[in-house]
């Protein structure tokens, strides 16, 4: 009783009561904080510990799409490279407009927005952006034959259509405020790609689009013309939670690294800059031949390609590059037919008449498969690119290039490495040490690049850019299914 009375007397003192109340408040607050050692979902340490990073993106030709159950897209490949750099699993969340993506990051349901997004003041108020990794600019887009629409002033009196991109609409509004008497037709249900298709068909006079978006779509819509630029240069960047400073810094380090070692250029060229190597005449001819000549050989191409585990569209692209679908094509070196078989290759595959389209296609695909099997130390797309390079220039020169790549510290199983060293085999200091001697190394580089573009156009014709899942696991892209 004496002890209890002492305790009560002590607790009844005002300073003690205040201290006690403060302690209770602190304990209660701690009860609602994350447990010991628990970190916010956007913390880089927690991401590494959980072994998963969630990228928020959109389903379109630039960000992410699936072809033959393979994941593709510029943003997807950058995200995959970043996940590999962190040593974690990549998971994608497909989202709608910017507001939806920002909300997912803010609520911890995703770590990084990678969706072909430019940095704007409105967006920067919601998320923290990485350093820019690609410079772009909005341009007027019109039909090539519509010479009346080339400059900003030419938009006066016209109806300019834009889709579900608020940034484009904002730019057109700015032009109106500058005194350009144009009408904005907002087709919120349409994507930029669909509006570019309308311009190709002559159903729309003009629109605005970012330069990299327009360049990619020129492959599929060769009649669209990229006219004057409007507005200033802008930067594409990735967005993270405003407090995810460590993650943002790691992203910046990643982009600096891949721009130094060539990985970024390799990915970019696959989707964007390679389109510049084809002019309007090339693209128009290709689309015309797809409609007029490909159907004559489509059945045998599809049958033989699938027998050997290749996508028939890849083979069709290769045939176009080799012969423009001309069965009697003859090269200066004596290669003949649709797939430009040399006498030695034709003989090794039992071809009695290289001018026979069926025999020629059959032997050409078998030869490509033989090379594909030979370079089995490479994986995914690299393997098919190396096989195509060997088809063009010979397996011996490719082996020389791989030896030179290894000597220079590059990975010889990656096509990007061979792109760097193949042209060196035209220089005496390199080809005099090569087993197979001089090689016109720029030719296989150009050959594979052209086939990739033609293949991409054919793929585009068969892809419906509509997502059917909201969260998808990573899947490495590959050239064919076996």
C-alpha positions as a Markdown table, in Angstrom:
| # | Residue | x | y | z |
|---|---|---|---|---|
| 1 | Unk | 0.0 | 0.0 | 0.0 |
| 2 | Unk | 2.8 | 2.4 | 0.8 |
| 3 | Unk | 4.5 | 1.7 | -2.5 |
| 4 | Unk | 1.2 | 2.1 | -4.4 |
| 5 | Unk | 0.6 | 5.4 | -2.7 |
| 6 | Unk | 4.1 | 6.6 | -3.6 |
| 7 | Unk | 3.5 | 5.7 | -7.3 |
| 8 | Unk | 0.1 | 7.5 | -7.4 |
| 9 | Unk | 1.6 | 10.6 | -5.9 |
| 10 | Unk | 4.5 | 10.5 | -8.4 |
| 11 | Unk | 2.2 | 10.1 | -11.3 |
| 12 | Unk | -0.1 | 12.9 | -10.2 |
| 13 | Unk | 2.7 | 15.5 | -10.6 |
| 14 | Unk | 1.9 | 17.7 | -13.7 |
| 15 | Unk | 5.4 | 17.2 | -15.4 |
| 16 | Unk | 5.1 | 13.5 | -15.0 |
| 17 | Unk | 1.6 | 13.4 | -16.5 |
| 18 | Unk | 2.8 | 15.4 | -19.5 |
| 19 | Unk | 5.8 | 13.1 | -20.0 |
| 20 | Unk | 3.6 | 10.0 | -19.7 |
| 21 | Unk | 1.1 | 11.3 | -22.2 |
| 22 | Unk | 3.9 | 12.1 | -24.6 |
| 23 | Unk | 5.3 | 8.6 | -24.2 |
| 24 | Unk | 1.8 | 7.1 | -24.9 |
| 25 | Unk | 1.5 | 9.2 | -28.1 |
| 26 | Unk | 4.9 | 8.1 | -29.3 |
| 27 | Unk | 4.2 | 4.4 | -28.7 |
| 28 | Unk | 0.8 | 4.7 | -30.4 |
| 29 | Unk | 2.5 | 6.4 | -33.4 |
| 30 | Unk | 5.1 | 3.7 | -33.7 |
| 31 | Unk | 2.4 | 1.1 | -33.7 |
| 32 | Unk | 1.1 | 2.5 | -37.0 |
| 33 | Unk | 4.6 | 2.8 | -38.6 |
| 34 | Unk | 6.1 | 0.0 | -40.8 |
| 35 | Unk | 7.6 | -2.8 | -38.8 |
| 36 | Unk | 11.2 | -2.9 | -37.9 |
| 37 | Unk | 13.4 | -2.9 | -41.0 |
| 38 | Unk | 10.4 | -2.4 | -43.3 |
| 39 | Unk | 10.9 | 0.1 | -46.1 |
| 40 | Unk | 8.6 | 2.1 | -48.4 |
| 41 | Unk | 7.6 | 0.1 | -51.5 |
| 42 | Unk | 9.5 | 2.5 | -53.8 |
| 43 | Unk | 12.8 | 2.2 | -51.8 |
| 44 | Unk | 15.6 | 0.7 | -53.9 |
| 45 | Unk | 16.7 | -1.6 | -51.1 |
| 46 | Unk | 13.2 | -3.1 | -50.8 |
| 47 | Unk | 13.0 | -3.6 | -54.5 |
| 48 | Unk | 16.3 | -5.5 | -54.5 |
| 49 | Unk | 15.3 | -7.5 | -51.4 |
| 50 | Unk | 12.0 | -8.6 | -53.0 |
| 51 | Unk | 13.6 | -9.4 | -56.3 |
| 52 | Unk | 11.0 | -7.6 | -58.4 |
| 53 | Unk | 10.6 | -4.3 | -60.1 |
| 54 | Unk | 7.2 | -3.2 | -61.5 |
| 55 | Unk | 7.2 | -1.0 | -64.6 |
| 56 | Unk | 4.1 | 0.9 | -65.6 |
| 57 | Unk | 3.7 | 1.3 | -69.3 |
| 58 | Unk | 1.2 | 1.3 | -72.2 |
| 59 | Unk | 0.3 | -1.1 | -74.9 |
| 60 | Unk | 1.4 | 0.4 | -78.2 |
| 61 | Unk | 4.2 | 0.0 | -80.8 |
| 62 | Unk | 6.6 | 2.2 | -78.9 |
| 63 | Unk | 6.2 | 1.0 | -75.4 |
| 64 | Unk | 5.2 | -2.7 | -75.3 |
| 65 | Unk | 3.4 | -5.2 | -77.4 |
| 66 | Unk | 3.4 | -9.0 | -77.9 |
| 67 | Unk | 4.1 | -10.7 | -81.2 |
| 68 | Unk | 3.9 | -14.5 | -81.4 |
| 69 | Unk | 3.7 | -14.5 | -77.6 |
| 70 | Unk | 7.0 | -12.6 | -77.4 |
| 71 | Unk | 7.4 | -9.3 | -75.6 |
| 72 | Unk | 8.6 | -6.4 | -77.7 |
| 73 | Unk | 8.8 | -2.6 | -77.7 |
| 74 | Unk | 11.4 | 0.2 | -77.1 |
| 75 | Unk | 10.4 | 0.9 | -73.5 |
| 76 | Unk | 10.0 | -2.8 | -72.8 |
| 77 | Unk | 13.6 | -3.5 | -73.9 |
| 78 | Unk | 15.0 | -0.7 | -71.9 |
| 79 | Unk | 13.0 | -1.9 | -68.8 |
| 80 | Unk | 14.3 | -5.4 | -69.3 |
| 81 | Unk | 17.9 | -4.2 | -69.5 |
| 82 | Unk | 17.4 | -2.2 | -66.3 |
| 83 | Unk | 15.9 | -5.1 | -64.4 |
| 84 | Unk | 18.8 | -7.3 | -65.5 |
| 85 | Unk | 21.2 | -4.6 | -64.3 |
| 86 | Unk | 19.5 | -4.6 | -60.9 |
| 87 | Unk | 19.4 | -8.4 | -60.9 |
| 88 | Unk | 15.6 | -8.5 | -60.3 |
| 89 | Unk | 12.5 | -9.9 | -62.1 |
| 90 | Unk | 10.7 | -7.5 | -64.4 |
| 91 | Unk | 6.9 | -7.2 | -64.1 |
| 92 | Unk | 4.8 | -4.9 | -66.3 |
| 93 | Unk | 1.5 | -3.2 | -65.5 |
| 94 | Unk | -0.4 | -1.9 | -68.5 |
| 95 | Unk | -2.1 | 1.4 | -67.7 |
| 96 | Unk | -4.3 | 4.0 | -69.4 |
| 97 | Unk | -3.7 | 7.7 | -69.5 |
| 98 | Unk | -1.1 | 9.6 | -67.5 |
| 99 | Unk | -3.3 | 10.2 | -64.5 |
| 100 | Unk | -3.7 | 6.4 | -64.1 |
| 101 | Unk | 0.0 | 5.8 | -64.3 |
| 102 | Unk | 0.9 | 8.6 | -61.9 |
| 103 | Unk | -1.6 | 7.2 | -59.4 |
| 104 | Unk | -0.1 | 3.8 | -59.5 |
| 105 | Unk | 3.3 | 5.2 | -58.7 |
| 106 | Unk | 2.0 | 7.5 | -56.0 |
| 107 | Unk | 0.2 | 4.6 | -54.2 |
| 108 | Unk | 3.1 | 2.2 | -54.4 |
| 109 | Unk | 1.5 | -0.2 | -56.9 |
| 110 | Unk | 4.3 | 0.4 | -59.4 |
| 111 | Unk | 7.9 | 1.6 | -59.3 |
| 112 | Unk | 8.7 | 3.2 | -62.6 |
| 113 | Unk | 6.6 | 4.8 | -65.4 |
| 114 | Unk | 8.2 | 4.0 | -68.7 |
| 115 | Unk | 5.6 | 4.9 | -71.3 |
| 116 | Unk | 7.1 | 7.2 | -74.0 |
| 117 | Unk | 6.4 | 10.2 | -71.7 |
| 118 | Unk | 7.9 | 13.7 | -72.1 |
| 119 | Unk | 8.7 | 15.8 | -69.1 |
| 120 | Unk | 6.1 | 18.5 | -68.6 |
| 121 | Unk | 5.6 | 20.9 | -65.6 |
| 122 | Unk | 2.2 | 19.2 | -64.9 |
| 123 | Unk | 3.7 | 15.7 | -64.8 |
| 124 | Unk | 6.8 | 16.8 | -62.9 |
| 125 | Unk | 4.4 | 18.0 | -60.1 |
| 126 | Unk | 3.2 | 14.5 | -59.6 |
| 127 | Unk | 6.3 | 12.3 | -60.0 |
| 128 | Unk | 10.0 | 12.7 | -60.0 |
| 129 | Unk | 11.6 | 12.2 | -63.4 |
| 130 | Unk | 14.9 | 10.7 | -64.3 |
| 131 | Unk | 17.3 | 12.5 | -66.6 |
| 132 | Unk | 16.1 | 12.6 | -70.2 |
| 133 | Unk | 17.2 | 9.6 | -72.4 |
| 134 | Unk | 15.8 | 10.7 | -75.7 |
| 135 | Unk | 15.2 | 14.1 | -77.3 |
| 136 | Unk | 12.1 | 14.6 | -79.5 |
| 137 | Unk | 10.0 | 17.4 | -80.9 |
| 138 | Unk | 6.5 | 17.7 | -82.1 |
| 139 | Unk | 6.0 | 18.1 | -85.9 |
| 140 | Unk | 3.2 | 18.7 | -88.3 |
| 141 | Unk | 2.3 | 15.5 | -90.1 |
| 142 | Unk | 0.5 | 15.5 | -93.4 |
| 143 | Unk | 0.1 | 13.4 | -96.5 |
| 144 | Unk | 3.1 | 13.4 | -98.8 |
| 145 | Unk | 1.1 | 14.5 | -101.8 |
| 146 | Unk | -0.6 | 17.4 | -99.8 |
| 147 | Unk | 2.0 | 20.0 | -100.6 |
| 148 | Unk | -0.2 | 22.7 | -99.2 |
| 149 | Unk | 0.6 | 21.6 | -95.6 |
| 150 | Unk | 4.3 | 22.0 | -94.9 |
| 151 | Unk | 4.6 | 24.9 | -92.5 |
| 152 | Unk | 2.9 | 26.2 | -89.4 |
| 153 | Unk | 1.2 | 28.9 | -91.3 |
| 154 | Unk | -0.3 | 26.3 | -93.6 |
| 155 | Unk | -2.5 | 25.1 | -90.8 |
| 156 | Unk | -4.6 | 28.2 | -90.9 |
| 157 | Unk | -8.1 | 27.4 | -92.0 |
| 158 | Unk | -7.6 | 23.6 | -91.5 |
| 159 | Unk | -9.0 | 21.1 | -89.1 |
| 160 | Unk | -6.2 | 19.4 | -87.3 |
| 161 | Unk | -7.0 | 16.0 | -85.7 |
| 162 | Unk | -5.4 | 14.7 | -82.5 |
| 163 | Unk | -6.1 | 11.7 | -80.5 |
| 164 | Unk | -5.8 | 10.8 | -76.8 |
| 165 | Unk | -2.7 | 12.8 | -76.1 |
| 166 | Unk | -3.2 | 16.0 | -74.1 |
| 167 | Unk | 0.3 | 17.2 | -74.9 |
| 168 | Unk | -0.5 | 17.4 | -78.6 |
| 169 | Unk | -3.8 | 19.2 | -77.9 |
| 170 | Unk | -1.9 | 21.7 | -75.7 |
| 171 | Unk | 0.5 | 22.4 | -78.5 |
| 172 | Unk | -2.3 | 23.1 | -81.0 |
| 173 | Unk | -4.0 | 25.4 | -78.5 |
| 174 | Unk | -0.7 | 27.3 | -78.2 |
| 175 | Unk | -0.6 | 27.7 | -81.9 |
| 176 | Unk | -4.2 | 29.1 | -81.8 |
| 177 | Unk | -3.1 | 31.6 | -79.1 |
| 178 | Unk | -0.2 | 32.6 | -81.4 |
| 179 | Unk | -2.8 | 33.6 | -84.1 |
| 180 | Unk | -2.9 | 30.5 | -86.3 |
| 181 | Unk | -6.6 | 30.1 | -87.2 |
| 182 | Unk | -6.9 | 26.3 | -87.0 |
| 183 | Unk | -9.6 | 24.1 | -85.7 |
| 184 | Unk | -8.8 | 21.3 | -83.3 |
| 185 | Unk | -10.7 | 18.0 | -83.7 |
| 186 | Unk | -10.1 | 15.9 | -80.6 |
| 187 | Unk | -10.7 | 12.3 | -81.3 |
| 188 | Unk | -10.1 | 10.9 | -77.8 |
| 189 | Unk | -11.0 | 7.4 | -78.8 |
| 190 | Unk | -8.2 | 7.3 | -81.3 |
| 191 | Unk | -4.5 | 6.7 | -80.9 |
| 192 | Unk | -1.8 | 8.6 | -82.7 |
| 193 | Unk | -1.2 | 5.6 | -84.9 |
| 194 | Unk | -4.8 | 5.4 | -85.9 |
| 195 | Unk | -4.8 | 9.1 | -86.9 |
| 196 | Unk | -1.6 | 8.6 | -88.9 |
| 197 | Unk | -3.3 | 5.7 | -90.7 |
| 198 | Unk | -6.2 | 8.1 | -91.5 |
| 199 | Unk | -3.6 | 10.6 | -93.0 |
| 200 | Unk | -2.1 | 7.7 | -95.1 |
| 201 | Unk | -5.6 | 7.0 | -96.4 |
| 202 | Unk | -6.3 | 10.7 | -97.2 |
| 203 | Unk | -9.1 | 10.9 | -94.6 |
| 204 | Unk | -7.4 | 13.5 | -92.4 |
| 205 | Unk | -5.6 | 16.7 | -93.5 |
| 206 | Unk | -3.0 | 17.0 | -90.7 |
| 207 | Unk | -2.0 | 16.2 | -87.2 |
| 208 | Unk | 0.9 | 16.7 | -84.8 |
| 209 | Unk | 3.1 | 14.0 | -83.5 |
| 210 | Unk | 6.5 | 13.6 | -81.9 |
| 211 | Unk | 9.3 | 13.0 | -84.4 |
| 212 | Unk | 10.3 | 9.6 | -83.1 |
| 213 | Unk | 6.7 | 8.4 | -83.2 |
| 214 | Unk | 6.3 | 9.6 | -86.8 |
| 215 | Unk | 9.5 | 8.0 | -87.9 |
| 216 | Unk | 8.6 | 4.6 | -86.6 |
| 217 | Unk | 5.1 | 4.8 | -88.2 |
| 218 | Unk | 6.6 | 5.8 | -91.6 |
| 219 | Unk | 7.6 | 2.2 | -92.0 |
| 220 | Unk | 3.9 | 1.2 | -92.1 |
| 221 | Unk | 2.5 | 4.4 | -93.6 |
| 222 | Unk | 5.0 | 5.5 | -96.2 |
| 223 | Unk | 2.8 | 8.4 | -97.5 |
| 224 | Unk | 2.9 | 10.3 | -94.2 |
| 225 | Unk | 5.2 | 13.4 | -94.4 |
| 226 | Unk | 7.0 | 14.9 | -91.4 |
| 227 | Unk | 6.7 | 18.7 | -92.0 |
| 228 | Unk | 7.7 | 21.7 | -89.8 |
| 229 | Unk | 8.5 | 21.4 | -86.2 |
| 230 | Unk | 6.2 | 23.0 | -83.7 |
| 231 | Unk | 7.2 | 23.9 | -80.1 |
| 232 | Unk | 10.5 | 23.2 | -78.5 |
| 233 | Unk | 12.6 | 20.1 | -78.0 |
| 234 | Unk | 11.4 | 17.8 | -75.2 |
| 235 | Unk | 12.9 | 14.9 | -73.3 |
| 236 | Unk | 11.5 | 11.5 | -72.7 |
| 237 | Unk | 12.2 | 10.3 | -69.2 |
| 238 | Unk | 11.1 | 7.7 | -66.6 |
| 239 | Unk | 8.9 | 8.7 | -63.7 |
| 240 | Unk | 9.2 | 7.5 | -60.1 |
| 241 | Unk | 7.7 | 8.3 | -56.7 |
| 242 | Unk | 8.7 | 11.8 | -55.5 |
| 243 | Unk | 10.6 | 10.3 | -52.6 |
| 244 | Unk | 12.3 | 7.5 | -54.6 |
| 245 | Unk | 15.6 | 9.5 | -54.9 |
| 246 | Unk | 17.9 | 6.4 | -54.7 |
| 247 | Unk | 15.9 | 4.7 | -57.5 |
| 248 | Unk | 15.9 | 7.8 | -59.6 |
| 249 | Unk | 19.7 | 8.1 | -59.2 |
| 250 | Unk | 20.1 | 4.4 | -60.1 |
| 251 | Unk | 18.1 | 5.0 | -63.3 |
| 252 | Unk | 20.3 | 7.9 | -64.3 |
| 253 | Unk | 23.4 | 5.8 | -63.8 |
| 254 | Unk | 21.9 | 3.0 | -65.9 |
| 255 | Unk | 21.1 | 5.3 | -68.8 |
| 256 | Unk | 24.6 | 6.8 | -68.7 |
| 257 | Unk | 26.1 | 3.3 | -68.7 |
| 258 | Unk | 24.1 | 1.9 | -71.7 |
| 259 | Unk | 24.7 | 5.1 | -73.7 |
| 260 | Unk | 28.4 | 4.5 | -73.1 |
| 261 | Unk | 28.6 | 0.8 | -73.9 |
| 262 | Unk | 26.3 | 1.0 | -77.0 |
| 263 | Unk | 23.3 | -0.9 | -75.6 |
| 264 | Unk | 21.1 | 2.1 | -75.9 |
| 265 | Unk | 22.0 | 2.7 | -79.5 |
| 266 | Unk | 21.4 | -1.0 | -80.3 |
| 267 | Unk | 17.8 | -0.8 | -78.9 |
| 268 | Unk | 17.1 | 2.6 | -80.4 |
| 269 | Unk | 18.3 | 1.6 | -83.8 |
| 270 | Unk | 16.1 | -1.5 | -83.7 |
| 271 | Unk | 12.9 | 0.6 | -83.3 |
| 272 | Unk | 13.6 | 4.1 | -84.6 |
| 273 | Unk | 16.7 | 5.3 | -86.5 |
| 274 | Unk | 16.9 | 2.3 | -88.8 |
| 275 | Unk | 13.7 | 3.6 | -90.4 |
| 276 | Unk | 15.7 | 6.5 | -91.8 |
| 277 | Unk | 17.8 | 4.1 | -94.0 |
| 278 | Unk | 14.7 | 3.6 | -96.2 |
| 279 | Unk | 13.4 | 6.3 | -98.4 |
| 280 | Unk | 9.8 | 6.8 | -99.6 |
| 281 | Unk | 10.4 | 4.9 | -102.8 |
| 282 | Unk | 11.8 | 1.9 | -100.9 |
| 283 | Unk | 8.9 | 1.8 | -98.6 |
| 284 | Unk | 6.3 | 2.3 | -101.3 |
| 285 | Unk | 7.8 | -0.4 | -103.4 |
| 286 | Unk | 7.9 | -2.8 | -100.5 |
| 287 | Unk | 4.2 | -2.3 | -99.6 |
| 288 | Unk | 3.3 | -2.7 | -103.3 |
| 289 | Unk | 5.2 | -5.9 | -103.6 |
| 290 | Unk | 3.7 | -7.3 | -100.4 |
| 291 | Unk | 0.3 | -6.8 | -102.1 |
| 292 | Unk | 1.2 | -8.1 | -105.6 |
| 293 | Unk | 4.1 | -10.6 | -105.4 |
| 294 | Unk | 4.1 | -12.1 | -101.9 |
| 295 | Unk | 0.8 | -13.9 | -102.4 |
| 296 | Unk | 2.3 | -15.9 | -105.2 |
| 297 | Unk | 4.8 | -17.5 | -102.8 |
| 298 | Unk | 3.0 | -17.1 | -99.5 |
| 299 | Unk | 1.9 | -20.7 | -99.1 |
| 300 | Unk | 5.4 | -22.3 | -99.7 |
| 301 | Unk | 7.1 | -19.6 | -97.5 |
| 302 | Unk | 4.8 | -20.2 | -94.6 |
| 303 | Unk | 4.9 | -24.0 | -94.9 |
| 304 | Unk | 8.7 | -24.2 | -95.1 |
| 305 | Unk | 9.4 | -21.5 | -92.5 |
| 306 | Unk | 7.2 | -23.2 | -89.9 |
| 307 | Unk | 8.8 | -26.6 | -90.6 |
| 308 | Unk | 12.1 | -25.1 | -89.5 |
| 309 | Unk | 10.8 | -23.0 | -86.6 |
| 310 | Unk | 11.0 | -19.6 | -88.2 |
| 311 | Unk | 8.4 | -16.9 | -88.5 |
| 312 | Unk | 7.3 | -16.8 | -92.1 |
| 313 | Unk | 7.3 | -13.0 | -92.0 |
| 314 | Unk | 11.0 | -13.1 | -91.3 |
| 315 | Unk | 11.6 | -15.3 | -94.3 |
| 316 | Unk | 9.4 | -13.1 | -96.5 |
| 317 | Unk | 11.4 | -10.0 | -95.4 |
| 318 | Unk | 14.7 | -11.8 | -96.2 |
| 319 | Unk | 13.4 | -12.8 | -99.7 |
| 320 | Unk | 12.4 | -9.2 | -100.4 |
| 321 | Unk | 15.9 | -8.0 | -99.4 |
| 322 | Unk | 17.5 | -10.7 | -101.5 |
| 323 | Unk | 15.5 | -10.5 | -104.7 |
| 324 | Unk | 12.5 | -8.2 | -104.4 |
| 325 | Unk | 10.4 | -11.4 | -104.9 |
| 326 | Unk | 11.9 | -11.9 | -108.4 |
| 327 | Unk | 12.4 | -15.6 | -109.1 |
| 328 | Unk | 14.9 | -15.0 | -111.9 |
| 329 | Unk | 17.0 | -12.5 | -110.0 |
| 330 | Unk | 20.8 | -12.9 | -110.6 |
| 331 | Unk | 23.5 | -11.2 | -108.5 |
| 332 | Unk | 26.9 | -10.1 | -109.9 |
| 333 | Unk | 28.4 | -12.9 | -107.8 |
| 334 | Unk | 26.2 | -15.5 | -109.5 |
| 335 | Unk | 23.7 | -16.0 | -106.7 |
| 336 | Unk | 20.3 | -16.9 | -108.2 |
| 337 | Unk | 16.6 | -16.9 | -107.5 |
| 338 | Unk | 14.3 | -15.7 | -104.7 |
| 339 | Unk | 16.8 | -16.4 | -101.9 |
| 340 | Unk | 19.9 | -15.8 | -104.0 |
| 341 | Unk | 21.4 | -19.2 | -103.7 |
| 342 | Unk | 25.0 | -19.7 | -104.6 |
| 343 | Unk | 25.9 | -22.7 | -106.8 |
| 344 | Unk | 27.6 | -24.3 | -103.8 |
| 345 | Unk | 24.6 | -23.8 | -101.5 |
| 346 | Unk | 22.2 | -25.0 | -104.1 |
| 347 | Unk | 24.3 | -28.1 | -104.7 |
| 348 | Unk | 24.6 | -28.8 | -101.0 |
| 349 | Unk | 20.8 | -28.8 | -100.6 |
| 350 | Unk | 20.1 | -30.9 | -103.7 |
| 351 | Unk | 18.6 | -28.2 | -105.8 |
| 352 | Unk | 18.3 | -29.2 | -109.5 |
| 353 | Unk | 16.8 | -26.0 | -110.7 |
| 354 | Unk | 17.6 | -22.8 | -108.7 |
| 355 | Unk | 15.1 | -20.9 | -110.8 |
| 356 | Unk | 12.2 | -23.1 | -109.4 |
| 357 | Unk | 10.7 | -20.9 | -106.6 |
| 358 | Unk | 9.8 | -23.9 | -104.5 |
| 359 | Unk | 13.2 | -25.5 | -104.6 |
| 360 | Unk | 14.9 | -22.1 | -104.1 |
| 361 | Unk | 12.8 | -21.1 | -101.1 |
| 362 | Unk | 13.1 | -24.6 | -99.6 |
| 363 | Unk | 16.9 | -24.6 | -99.9 |
| 364 | Unk | 17.3 | -21.0 | -98.7 |
| 365 | Unk | 15.4 | -21.7 | -95.5 |
| 366 | Unk | 17.3 | -24.9 | -94.9 |
| 367 | Unk | 20.6 | -23.0 | -95.3 |
| 368 | Unk | 19.4 | -20.3 | -92.8 |
| 369 | Unk | 18.4 | -23.1 | -90.3 |
| 370 | Unk | 21.8 | -24.7 | -90.7 |
| 371 | Unk | 23.5 | -21.4 | -89.8 |
| 372 | Unk | 21.0 | -20.8 | -87.0 |
| 373 | Unk | 22.0 | -24.2 | -85.5 |
| 374 | Unk | 25.7 | -23.5 | -86.0 |
| 375 | Unk | 25.6 | -20.3 | -83.9 |
| 376 | Unk | 23.9 | -21.9 | -81.0 |
| 377 | Unk | 26.0 | -20.0 | -78.4 |
| 378 | Unk | 24.0 | -16.9 | -79.2 |
| 379 | Unk | 20.4 | -16.5 | -77.8 |
| 380 | Unk | 17.2 | -14.9 | -78.8 |
| 381 | Unk | 17.2 | -12.2 | -81.4 |
| 382 | Unk | 21.0 | -12.1 | -81.5 |
| 383 | Unk | 21.1 | -15.7 | -82.8 |
| 384 | Unk | 18.8 | -15.1 | -85.8 |
| 385 | Unk | 20.6 | -11.8 | -86.6 |
| 386 | Unk | 24.0 | -13.6 | -86.6 |
| 387 | Unk | 22.6 | -16.4 | -88.8 |
| 388 | Unk | 21.2 | -13.8 | -91.2 |
| 389 | Unk | 24.6 | -12.1 | -91.3 |
| 390 | Unk | 26.3 | -15.4 | -92.0 |
| 391 | Unk | 23.8 | -16.1 | -94.8 |
| 392 | Unk | 24.8 | -12.8 | -96.4 |
| 393 | Unk | 28.6 | -12.8 | -96.0 |
| 394 | Unk | 29.5 | -16.4 | -95.0 |
| 395 | Unk | 30.0 | -18.2 | -91.7 |
| 396 | Unk | 33.8 | -17.8 | -92.0 |
| 397 | Unk | 33.7 | -14.0 | -92.0 |
| 398 | Unk | 31.2 | -14.1 | -89.1 |
| 399 | Unk | 33.6 | -16.3 | -87.1 |
| 400 | Unk | 36.4 | -13.9 | -87.9 |
| 401 | Unk | 34.3 | -11.1 | -86.6 |
| 402 | Unk | 33.5 | -13.0 | -83.4 |
| 403 | Unk | 37.2 | -13.6 | -82.8 |
| 404 | Unk | 37.9 | -9.9 | -83.3 |
| 405 | Unk | 35.0 | -8.9 | -81.0 |
| 406 | Unk | 36.4 | -11.2 | -78.3 |
| 407 | Unk | 39.8 | -9.6 | -78.8 |
| 408 | Unk | 38.4 | -6.2 | -78.3 |
| 409 | Unk | 36.5 | -7.2 | -75.2 |
| 410 | Unk | 33.0 | -7.4 | -76.7 |
| 411 | Unk | 30.6 | -10.2 | -76.3 |
| 412 | Unk | 30.9 | -12.3 | -79.5 |
| 413 | Unk | 27.4 | -13.8 | -79.1 |
| 414 | Unk | 25.7 | -10.4 | -79.5 |
| 415 | Unk | 24.9 | -9.0 | -82.9 |
| 416 | Unk | 25.6 | -5.4 | -81.6 |
| 417 | Unk | 29.2 | -6.5 | -81.0 |
| 418 | Unk | 29.5 | -7.8 | -84.6 |
| 419 | Unk | 28.0 | -4.6 | -85.9 |
| 420 | Unk | 31.0 | -2.8 | -84.4 |
| 421 | Unk | 33.7 | -5.1 | -85.7 |
| 422 | Unk | 32.5 | -6.3 | -89.1 |
| 423 | Unk | 33.3 | -3.0 | -90.8 |
| 424 | Unk | 36.8 | -3.2 | -89.4 |
| 425 | Unk | 37.5 | -6.3 | -91.5 |
| 426 | Unk | 37.6 | -4.0 | -94.5 |
| 427 | Unk | 40.8 | -2.5 | -93.0 |
| 428 | Unk | 44.1 | -4.1 | -93.8 |
| 429 | Unk | 45.4 | -4.1 | -90.2 |
| 430 | Unk | 42.4 | -6.3 | -89.2 |
| 431 | Unk | 41.8 | -8.5 | -92.3 |
| 432 | Unk | 45.4 | -9.5 | -92.7 |
| 433 | Unk | 45.1 | -11.3 | -89.3 |
| 434 | Unk | 41.7 | -12.8 | -90.1 |
| 435 | Unk | 41.4 | -16.5 | -91.1 |
| 436 | Unk | 39.1 | -15.7 | -94.0 |
| 437 | Unk | 40.8 | -12.4 | -95.0 |
| 438 | Unk | 39.1 | -9.3 | -96.4 |
| 439 | Unk | 35.4 | -8.9 | -95.7 |
| 440 | Unk | 33.1 | -6.2 | -97.0 |
| 441 | Unk | 31.8 | -5.9 | -93.4 |
| 442 | Unk | 29.4 | -3.0 | -93.9 |
| 443 | Unk | 27.3 | -5.2 | -96.2 |
| 444 | Unk | 26.0 | -7.8 | -93.7 |
| 445 | Unk | 25.3 | -4.9 | -91.2 |
| 446 | Unk | 23.1 | -3.1 | -93.7 |
| 447 | Unk | 21.6 | -6.4 | -94.9 |
| 448 | Unk | 20.4 | -7.4 | -91.4 |
| 449 | Unk | 19.2 | -3.9 | -90.6 |
| 450 | Unk | 17.1 | -3.8 | -93.8 |
| 451 | Unk | 15.5 | -7.2 | -93.0 |
| 452 | Unk | 14.7 | -6.1 | -89.5 |
| 453 | Unk | 12.7 | -3.1 | -90.9 |
| 454 | Unk | 10.9 | -5.2 | -93.5 |
| 455 | Unk | 10.1 | -7.8 | -90.9 |
| 456 | Unk | 8.8 | -5.2 | -88.5 |
| 457 | Unk | 6.4 | -3.9 | -91.1 |
| 458 | Unk | 5.0 | -7.4 | -91.7 |
| 459 | Unk | 4.7 | -8.0 | -88.0 |
| 460 | Unk | 2.8 | -4.7 | -87.6 |
| 461 | Unk | 0.2 | -5.8 | -90.1 |
| 462 | Unk | -0.7 | -8.8 | -87.9 |
| 463 | Unk | -0.6 | -7.2 | -84.5 |
| 464 | Unk | -3.7 | -5.8 | -82.8 |
| 465 | Unk | -2.4 | -3.2 | -80.4 |
| 466 | Unk | -4.9 | -3.9 | -77.7 |
| 467 | Unk | -3.9 | -5.3 | -74.3 |
| 468 | Unk | -5.6 | -8.4 | -73.0 |
| 469 | Unk | -3.9 | -8.4 | -69.6 |
| 470 | Unk | -3.3 | -5.8 | -66.9 |
| 471 | Unk | -0.2 | -7.3 | -65.4 |
| 472 | Unk | 2.2 | -9.4 | -67.4 |
| 473 | Unk | 5.4 | -11.2 | -66.5 |
| 474 | Unk | 8.6 | -10.7 | -68.4 |
| 475 | Unk | 9.2 | -12.8 | -71.5 |
| 476 | Unk | 12.4 | -12.6 | -73.5 |
| 477 | Unk | 11.9 | -11.8 | -77.2 |
| 478 | Unk | 12.9 | -14.4 | -79.7 |
| 479 | Unk | 12.9 | -14.7 | -83.5 |
| 480 | Unk | 11.0 | -17.9 | -83.9 |
| 481 | Unk | 9.2 | -20.7 | -82.2 |
| 482 | Unk | 10.4 | -24.3 | -82.5 |
